[in-house]
């Protein structure tokens, strides 16, 4: 199994917590800067499908989201939202985790990540 792919942003404290958490479990994730190399449109579409909606995809606390405006985002079609996300990685909730099997998680909720990364037994 290869290491998970994590799209993150260096200054993001949630990303740093997630990366620390993964490393505590002996994992060395492959990192991508979500602002300079956001997930592909295909990954974003799959995330939308897996996560059951936009709320888990959008970084609603970021400046890019505020610049667009919540009302405008609500009026957008899913295709338009995906296009906006692919164009501006700061709109994407982070960290954005992609597993080998195609599983995608956004944000860092240890209770959701735990089944994918159980603690390794001590030797």
C-alpha positions as CSV (number, residue, x, y, z in Angstrom):
1,X,0.0,0.0,0.0
2,X,1.4,3.4,-0.9
3,X,1.1,6.3,1.4
4,X,-2.0,8.5,1.3
5,X,-2.1,11.6,-0.8
6,X,-2.8,14.7,1.2
7,X,-3.5,18.1,-0.4
8,X,-2.7,20.6,2.3
9,X,-1.7,24.2,2.9
10,X,1.4,24.9,5.1
11,X,-0.1,27.7,7.2
12,X,-3.3,25.7,7.9
13,X,-3.3,24.5,11.5
14,X,-5.8,21.8,10.7
15,X,-3.5,20.4,8.0
16,X,-0.6,20.4,10.4
17,X,-2.6,18.5,13.0
18,X,-3.6,15.9,10.4
19,X,-0.1,15.4,9.2
20,X,1.2,15.1,12.8
21,X,-1.6,12.6,13.5
22,X,-0.7,10.5,10.4
23,X,3.0,10.5,11.3
24,X,2.2,9.4,14.8
25,X,0.7,6.3,13.1
26,X,3.9,5.7,11.2
27,X,2.6,7.1,7.9
28,X,4.5,9.4,5.6
29,X,1.9,11.0,3.4
30,X,2.6,12.2,-0.1
31,X,2.0,16.0,0.1
32,X,0.6,18.4,-2.5
33,X,0.1,22.1,-2.0
34,X,-3.7,22.6,-2.4
35,X,-3.2,26.2,-3.5
36,X,-0.7,25.6,-6.3
37,X,-1.8,22.1,-7.3
38,X,-5.4,21.5,-6.3
39,X,-7.1,18.1,-6.7
40,X,-8.1,17.3,-10.3
41,X,-11.7,17.9,-11.5
42,X,-12.2,14.2,-11.4
43,X,-11.1,13.9,-7.8
44,X,-13.3,16.8,-6.9
45,X,-16.3,15.3,-8.6
46,X,-15.7,12.0,-6.8
47,X,-15.4,13.8,-3.5
48,X,-18.7,15.5,-4.2
49,X,-20.3,12.1,-4.8
50,X,-18.6,10.3,-1.8
51,X,-19.2,13.1,0.7
52,X,-22.8,13.6,-0.2
53,X,-22.7,17.3,-1.1
54,X,-20.9,20.5,-1.2
55,X,-20.7,21.3,2.5
56,X,-17.9,18.9,3.0
57,X,-16.0,20.3,0.0
58,X,-16.1,24.0,0.5
59,X,-13.8,25.9,2.8
60,X,-16.5,28.3,4.0
61,X,-14.2,30.0,6.5
62,X,-11.7,31.2,3.8
63,X,-11.2,34.5,2.1
64,X,-11.9,33.0,-1.4
65,X,-15.3,31.7,-0.2
66,X,-16.1,35.1,1.4
67,X,-15.1,36.8,-1.8
68,X,-17.5,34.7,-3.8
69,X,-20.3,35.1,-1.3
70,X,-22.4,32.3,0.2
71,X,-25.5,33.4,-1.7
72,X,-23.7,33.2,-5.0
73,X,-22.2,29.8,-4.2
74,X,-25.7,28.5,-3.2
75,X,-27.0,29.6,-6.6
76,X,-24.2,27.8,-8.5
77,X,-24.8,24.4,-10.1
78,X,-22.6,21.5,-8.9
79,X,-20.7,21.7,-12.2
80,X,-20.0,25.4,-11.5
81,X,-18.9,24.7,-7.9
82,X,-16.5,22.0,-9.1
83,X,-15.1,24.4,-11.7
84,X,-14.5,27.1,-9.1
85,X,-12.9,24.5,-6.7
86,X,-10.6,23.3,-9.5
87,X,-9.6,26.9,-10.3
88,X,-8.9,28.0,-6.7
89,X,-7.5,25.5,-4.2
90,X,-8.2,27.9,-1.3
91,X,-12.0,27.2,-1.8
92,X,-11.4,23.5,-1.0
93,X,-11.9,22.2,2.6
94,X,-8.5,21.0,3.8
95,X,-6.8,18.7,4.3
96,X,-8.1,16.8,1.3
97,X,-7.1,13.1,1.7
98,X,-7.1,10.6,-1.2
99,X,-6.5,6.9,-0.5
100,X,-5.2,4.3,-3.0
101,X,-8.7,2.7,-3.1
102,X,-10.2,6.1,-4.1
103,X,-11.6,7.0,-0.7
104,X,-11.7,10.7,-0.2
105,X,-12.0,12.7,3.1
106,X,-11.9,16.4,3.7
107,X,-11.2,18.3,6.8
108,X,-9.6,16.5,9.8
109,X,-11.9,14.5,12.0
110,X,-9.9,11.8,13.8
111,X,-12.9,9.7,14.2
112,X,-13.3,9.5,10.4
113,X,-9.6,9.0,9.8
114,X,-9.1,6.3,12.5
115,X,-10.6,3.4,10.5
116,X,-8.3,4.1,7.6
117,X,-5.2,4.5,9.8
118,X,-5.5,2.4,13.0
119,X,-2.6,2.9,15.4
120,X,0.3,0.6,14.8
121,X,1.1,-1.8,17.6
122,X,4.2,-1.1,19.6
123,X,7.1,-3.5,19.1
